[in-house]
Amino acid sequence: MRFWSILLNRIRLFKKKKHLYKIKKSKQVISKIKKIAKSPNGYAKAIMYLRKIDPYVFEELILTVVERNNIKITRNTKYSGDGGLDGKFKLNNQVILIQAKRYKNYINLQHVTTFISLLNKKNHLGLFIHTGKTGQNTKNIVNGCKNITILSGSKLIDFIIGNTNIKDIQNFSQK
């Protein structure tokens, strides 16, 4: 499945050199995160590193990690003006939309509510992945929704370094 996902996305992004470059960079960042995570206080250092990388490389990093879980991913062909959708995949016959945000501080509640609206409109599940802090208002809104999962902090690092499989992410197997 991974081979076909890479091939199909390569075809879709054929003339999108910026995308192909960001995908290549994302693979380098994954290797670096794996090294950082092994060091003392490595997870905190890894999050701090992720907060400094190019936001588009972060998007591609997340999509690459999903793809490495042997899942066919559909990458968005635009970075800006994408309507809050960075990629999508199918799991347990459900379409799961991905929104990846590289934050330095608290996440923007409007980004989450806009993504939830998109999920509701399309009747899909969603994975909101970020490097920031999740405020209480955001937690309250997300806890009231059955179609969104937030992935951040140590769970995000475990996902990137391969300690957690996409199929093990909270809520996906239950929905």
Steps between C-alpha positions, in 0.01 A plus 500: 500500500782740586656460156171584326441797726844642423458436128152652474602809696816533290282505188253749652786727608705452183551870426482611862873524571437688825289209627756240400775699671294535821429123498874432470574741786228338713679165477819664625310656791352162594852356525612796710198470733579132555853595612385789718231287671768256623692771684435604862179708509473408134125531451497860622799578279327333205188715545716812523676398178168438322379846603787652301472311171324625189121457549467331160776254585304421816188428291698272271666333799160399639381369164825307456463338842144391416629360172774310687220332696423324169195714432418665168502872559362766267707816533344836431650669195491848660655630820302820545138545418447129561190551713664343805573168338859375467430141405268206547499124531262213561501286813232248597291615201498855636656801329729686738600857420828642627572852618861555609598826669841604620442731796742651748238585763132416557309372202251729332150397606363632168719251309350213699139616466544559126643148465210354702256680266676346201478154660130545573430626147674201340393251768861383552733447793791735558846503645617843619875474557698784651819599680345759732307494823133408514301751705207407721239654265635289214500188717137566598390538138692193383373287789146574382575377145517138397656561161833665593815383674781733605855368486774703666778490758653164592234312302605694191866411553410133558308509173788659307767263631286193442406405856133553415327377187229712337254219571570541873422870515227570753143477376559371145436136583197595712321714238 
